[in-house]
Amino acid sequence: MTNPKLLQLTSEDKLDYLEKIKKVDINRKNMILKILGPKIESMIKKGNLNSVEIILIDDIAKLIGILELYPDLPTNMVKKILFALTYFIDENDEVPDIIPNYGYLDDIKVVEWVLDDVRDQIDHMPRA
């Protein structure tokens, strides 16, 4: 299996993604969440999930959990999460998902980047 550490997000990638995050429409949240289920289901139905795909699905579940557990997240955090979910949904992103053993490497990096950032921000949010 391919090592997910082989692919890294560059500073340039992150700047590009931050610009795209600004354009995310949070009103599309429910539509994005509806598409996620079938995408994950199709991955599971194919069977033989590799370690990257398993971690990716787990991290996607964590992002969804954060959306559910923290309904009052700042808009910028919701946009980041929705960007990561949309990136995962897009089969023709930087590395097309259909490429065996490599297709989800970019997805996992984007999702990890957003998850780490959101977790860090949640840790610093004042508790009610």
C-alpha positions as CSV (number, residue, x, y, z in Angstrom):
1,M,0.0,0.0,0.0
2,T,1.1,3.5,-0.6
3,N,2.3,5.5,2.3
4,P,0.2,8.6,2.8
5,K,3.3,10.5,3.9
6,L,4.5,10.5,0.3
7,L,2.1,13.3,-0.5
8,Q,2.3,16.6,1.4
9,L,0.3,19.8,1.0
10,T,2.6,22.7,0.1
11,S,2.2,26.2,1.4
12,E,0.9,27.1,-2.1
13,D,-1.7,24.3,-1.9
14,K,-2.9,25.6,1.4
15,L,-3.2,29.2,0.2
16,D,-5.2,28.0,-2.8
17,Y,-7.5,25.9,-0.6
18,L,-7.9,28.8,1.9
19,E,-9.2,31.0,-1.0
20,K,-11.6,28.2,-2.1
21,I,-12.7,27.8,1.6
22,K,-13.8,31.5,1.5
23,K,-16.2,30.7,-1.4
24,V,-17.9,27.7,0.3
25,D,-21.6,28.2,0.6
26,I,-22.6,26.9,4.1
27,N,-26.2,26.7,2.8
28,R,-25.2,23.6,0.8
29,K,-24.3,21.7,4.0
30,N,-27.3,19.3,3.9
31,M,-26.7,18.6,0.2
32,I,-23.0,17.8,0.8
33,L,-23.9,15.5,3.7
34,K,-26.5,13.7,1.6
35,I,-23.8,12.9,-1.1
36,L,-21.3,11.7,1.5
37,G,-23.2,8.6,2.6
38,P,-23.4,7.1,-0.9
39,K,-19.8,7.9,-1.6
40,I,-18.6,6.1,1.5
41,E,-21.0,3.3,0.9
42,S,-19.6,2.7,-2.6
43,M,-16.1,2.6,-1.3
44,I,-17.1,0.0,1.3
45,K,-19.1,-2.1,-1.2
46,K,-16.0,-2.4,-3.4
47,G,-14.4,-4.1,-0.5
48,N,-10.7,-4.4,0.3
49,L,-10.3,-0.9,1.7
50,N,-6.7,0.0,2.1
51,S,-5.3,1.7,5.2
52,V,-5.5,5.2,3.6
53,E,-9.2,4.7,2.8
54,I,-10.0,3.4,6.3
55,I,-8.3,6.4,7.9
56,L,-10.0,8.8,5.4
57,I,-13.4,7.4,6.2
58,D,-12.7,7.6,9.9
59,D,-11.5,11.2,9.6
60,I,-14.6,12.1,7.5
61,A,-16.7,10.7,10.3
62,K,-14.9,12.9,12.8
63,L,-15.5,16.0,10.8
64,I,-19.2,15.1,10.5
65,G,-19.2,14.5,14.3
66,I,-17.7,17.9,14.9
67,L,-20.5,19.5,12.8
68,E,-23.1,17.7,14.9
69,L,-21.5,18.2,18.3
70,Y,-20.8,21.9,17.8
71,P,-23.8,23.5,16.1
72,D,-22.5,27.0,16.9
73,L,-19.2,26.7,15.2
74,P,-17.9,29.9,13.7
75,T,-18.7,30.2,10.0
76,N,-15.1,29.9,8.9
77,M,-14.8,26.5,10.7
78,V,-18.0,25.2,9.1
79,K,-16.7,26.4,5.7
80,K,-13.4,24.5,6.3
81,I,-15.2,21.3,7.2
82,L,-17.5,21.6,4.2
83,F,-14.6,22.2,1.9
84,A,-12.9,19.0,3.1
85,L,-16.1,17.0,2.7
86,T,-16.6,18.5,-0.8
87,Y,-13.0,17.7,-1.7
88,F,-13.5,14.1,-0.7
89,I,-16.7,13.9,-2.7
90,D,-15.1,15.3,-5.9
91,E,-13.8,12.2,-7.7
92,N,-11.7,14.4,-10.1
93,D,-9.7,16.4,-7.6
94,E,-6.0,16.8,-7.7
95,V,-5.4,13.0,-7.8
96,P,-8.5,11.3,-9.4
97,D,-10.0,8.8,-6.9
98,I,-10.1,6.0,-9.5
99,I,-6.3,5.7,-9.5
100,P,-5.7,2.5,-7.5
101,N,-3.7,3.0,-4.3
102,Y,-3.1,6.7,-5.0
103,G,-6.5,8.2,-5.7
104,Y,-7.3,9.1,-2.1
105,L,-3.8,10.4,-1.0
106,D,-4.7,14.0,-1.7
107,D,-8.1,13.6,-0.1
108,I,-6.6,12.3,3.1
109,K,-4.1,15.2,3.2
110,V,-6.8,17.8,2.8
111,V,-9.1,16.1,5.4
112,E,-6.2,15.8,7.9
113,W,-5.2,19.4,7.4
114,V,-8.7,20.6,8.0
115,L,-9.3,18.2,10.9
116,D,-6.1,19.3,12.7
117,D,-6.9,23.0,12.2
118,V,-10.5,22.6,13.4
119,R,-9.5,20.5,16.4
120,D,-6.9,23.2,17.4
121,Q,-9.5,25.9,17.1
122,I,-12.1,24.0,19.1
123,D,-9.5,23.4,21.9
124,H,-9.1,27.2,22.1
125,M,-12.9,28.0,22.0
126,P,-14.3,29.3,25.2
127,R,-16.5,26.7,27.0
128,A,-20.0,27.8,27.9
